[in-house]
C-alpha cells in the first residue's frame, strides 16, 4: 500500500468544500460555472480548490470554450476508497498478519 499517496489524498478530501465538489462530480461532468453556483465563494477560490483536486489526480479537466469542465477521476477515487477500506479493516492481507503482529 502506498501510504504516502493515501495520506495526500486524505488531506485533500478533508477540506469540506472539496469533499462537496467531489460528491457533485460523482454524478457526472460539470462546468466550473455550475459548480460555483453551489458555493458562497469567488471564482478564484473555486479555481484554487480545483487545482488542488487536479494536482492529486482526483479530477480530470477539459476546456470547452471559455469554461473548464471537471469530472471525477474514477481510478483515483477507487484508490482512495480501497486504500482507506483496506487500512481500516482486518483482512487476510492486513499488515498485522503480514508482519505477525496482533490485530
KOLTIKOL-488903 format. One line per field, with one value per residue: chain; residue number from 1; x, y negated, z of N, C-alpha, C in turn. Coordinates in steps of 0.05 Angstrom, whole numbers, plus 5000, padded with zeros to 4 digits. Layout:
BEGIN
c: c(A ...) .
k: c(NUM ...) .
n.X: c(X ...) .
n.Y: c(Y ...) .
n.Z: c(Z ...) .
ca.X: c(X ...) .
ca.Y: c(Y ...) .
ca.Z: c(Z ...) .
c.X: c(X ...) .
c.Y: c(Y ...) .
c.Z: c(Z ...) .
***
This chain:
BEGIN
c: c(A A A A A A A A A A A A A A A A A A A A A A A A A A A A A A A A A A A A A A A A A A A A A A A A A A A A A A A A A A A A A A A A A A A A A A A A A A A A A A A A A A A A A A A A A A A A A A A A A A A A A A A) .
k: c(1 2 3 4 5 6 7 8 9 10 11 12 13 14 15 16 17 18 19 20 21 22 23 24 25 26 27 28 29 30 31 32 33 34 35 36 37 38 39 40 41 42 43 44 45 46 47 48 49 50 51 52 53 54 55 56 57 58 59 60 61 62 63 64 65 66 67 68 69 70 71 72 73 74 75 76 77 78 79 80 81 82 83 84 85 86 87 88 89 90 91 92 93 94 95 96 97 98 99 100 101 102 103) .
n.X: c(5017 5010 5023 5037 5014 4960 4953 4962 4918 4877 4886 4872 4817 4797 4781 4723 4694 4720 4708 4652 4651 4673 4633 4592 4613 4612 4565 4572 4603 4617 4610 4653 4626 4576 4588 4606 4559 4538 4564 4587 4631 4685 4703 4760 4773 4746 4776 4825 4812 4800 4848 4879 4852 4859 4915 4925 4904 4850 4809 4791 4804 4776 4777 4726 4707 4705 4703 4721 4713 4698 4710 4702 4758 4757 4792 4829 4794 4776 4824 4830 4783 4788 4839 4831 4792 4819 4859 4830 4805 4804 4833 4854 4902 4921 4965 4983 4979 5013 5062 5063 5042 4997 4929) .
n.Y: c(5024 4956 4912 4859 4834 4845 4816 4764 4758 4762 4716 4677 4687 4677 4626 4590 4562 4582 4636 4634 4616 4661 4698 4675 4682 4736 4748 4737 4703 4633 4563 4510 4463 4482 4511 4471 4443 4469 4453 4405 4372 4341 4343 4347 4374 4422 4440 4448 4492 4530 4536 4559 4608 4628 4632 4674 4713 4726 4705 4697 4650 4611 4563 4526 4482 4421 4441 4486 4556 4606 4673 4731 4769 4834 4876 4856 4843 4894 4915 4884 4899 4956 4959 4934 4967 5017 5004 4996 5043 5111 5154 5212 5197 5160 5114 5128 5183 5197 5181 5211 5190 5176 5161) .
n.Z: c(5000 4984 5028 5031 4986 4996 5044 5025 4991 5028 5058 5021 5011 5061 5067 5072 5029 4983 4988 4981 4928 4902 4913 4883 4832 4828 4805 4752 4696 4704 4691 4711 4722 4738 4783 4816 4829 4872 4917 4966 4952 4915 4844 4837 4885 4877 4833 4859 4893 4854 4828 4868 4873 4822 4819 4854 4823 4828 4798 4729 4678 4626 4574 4549 4504 4538 4588 4641 4647 4693 4716 4756 4772 4765 4776 4814 4854 4867 4886 4933 4962 4966 4990 5040 5060 5063 5099 5146 5157 5179 5144 5105 5083 5118 5150 5201 5201 5161 5183 5228 5275 5328 5315) .
ca.X: c(5000 5025 5012 5042 4993 4934 4953 4959 4890 4860 4889 4857 4788 4789 4771 4694 4686 4730 4692 4627 4656 4676 4606 4577 4625 4605 4541 4579 4619 4605 4624 4661 4605 4554 4598 4608 4532 4532 4582 4587 4658 4691 4715 4788 4773 4739 4800 4845 4803 4801 4877 4887 4840 4872 4943 4924 4891 4822 4791 4800 4794 4777 4768 4706 4702 4719 4698 4733 4694 4711 4698 4716 4777 4747 4815 4840 4772 4777 4848 4823 4763 4800 4861 4820 4778 4839 4873 4813 4792 4821 4830 4875 4928 4925 4993 4990 4981 5037 5085 5059 5034 4969 4909) .
ca.Y: c(5000 4930 4896 4830 4826 4845 4793 4740 4757 4756 4687 4661 4690 4669 4599 4594 4553 4601 4660 4629 4615 4689 4710 4665 4694 4764 4750 4733 4679 4607 4539 4495 4444 4495 4518 4446 4435 4483 4444 4376 4362 4330 4360 4354 4394 4447 4448 4459 4519 4548 4541 4579 4634 4636 4639 4701 4730 4733 4696 4692 4624 4605 4536 4524 4453 4406 4454 4512 4576 4625 4699 4747 4790 4858 4892 4844 4846 4922 4917 4873 4916 4982 4956 4929 4992 5037 4994 4997 5069 5134 5173 5231 5184 5138 5110 5142 5212 5200 5177 5229 5175 5179 5141) .
ca.Z: c(5000 4983 5050 5026 4967 5011 5063 5009 4982 5052 5065 5001 5015 5088 5066 5066 5002 4963 4991 4968 4899 4894 4913 4859 4807 4827 4788 4725 4689 4710 4685 4734 4728 4752 4810 4832 4838 4897 4939 4972 4949 4889 4823 4843 4906 4864 4818 4878 4901 4831 4823 4888 4865 4797 4826 4866 4803 4836 4777 4702 4669 4598 4569 4528 4502 4559 4614 4647 4655 4711 4721 4776 4763 4779 4785 4838 4874 4876 4903 4959 4975 4972 5009 5066 5069 5070 5123 5170 5161 5187 5122 5104 5077 5138 5156 5225 5194 5145 5200 5251 5299 5336 5307) .
c.X: c(5018 5012 5016 5021 4966 4932 4949 4930 4872 4862 4872 4827 4779 4778 4741 4685 4695 4715 4665 4630 4658 4649 4590 4587 4620 4581 4547 4594 4603 4623 4631 4639 4582 4563 4598 4581 4525 4548 4580 4616 4663 4702 4744 4791 4766 4763 4821 4837 4807 4830 4887 4877 4853 4901 4944 4910 4864 4802 4806 4789 4797 4766 4749 4698 4718 4717 4714 4711 4709 4695 4715 4734 4770 4770 4826 4819 4772 4801 4843 4804 4775 4823 4851 4806 4797 4853 4856 4799 4813 4817 4854 4902 4933 4954 5001 4993 5006 5062 5084 5054 5005 4952 4889) .
c.Y: c(4975 4911 4866 4820 4824 4822 4767 4736 4750 4727 4670 4663 4683 4641 4600 4585 4572 4628 4657 4628 4644 4703 4701 4678 4723 4769 4746 4707 4653 4584 4524 4475 4457 4504 4493 4437 4447 4473 4414 4367 4354 4350 4366 4375 4421 4458 4460 4488 4539 4555 4562 4607 4645 4646 4668 4722 4741 4725 4694 4665 4622 4577 4537 4494 4438 4419 4481 4531 4597 4651 4713 4767 4815 4875 4882 4846 4874 4927 4907 4890 4942 4980 4951 4954 5013 5029 4998 5023 5091 5156 5192 5219 5159 5137 5126 5172 5217 5198 5194 5213 5180 5156 5138) .
c.Z: c(5000 5004 5045 5007 4981 5030 5048 5000 5005 5060 5046 5006 5043 5088 5057 5039 4980 4964 4978 4938 4888 4893 4889 4834 4805 4810 4758 4721 4695 4701 4711 4742 4744 4780 4827 4843 4865 4921 4942 4973 4920 4869 4828 4866 4895 4848 4835 4885 4878 4825 4843 4881 4840 4802 4837 4848 4812 4815 4751 4694 4639 4594 4545 4525 4523 4586 4616 4656 4671 4713 4742 4763 4778 4789 4811 4861 4885 4894 4931 4975 4984 4992 5037 5077 5078 5096 5148 5174 5166 5166 5123 5098 5094 5146 5181 5220 5178 5162 5225 5276 5304 5326 5330) .
***
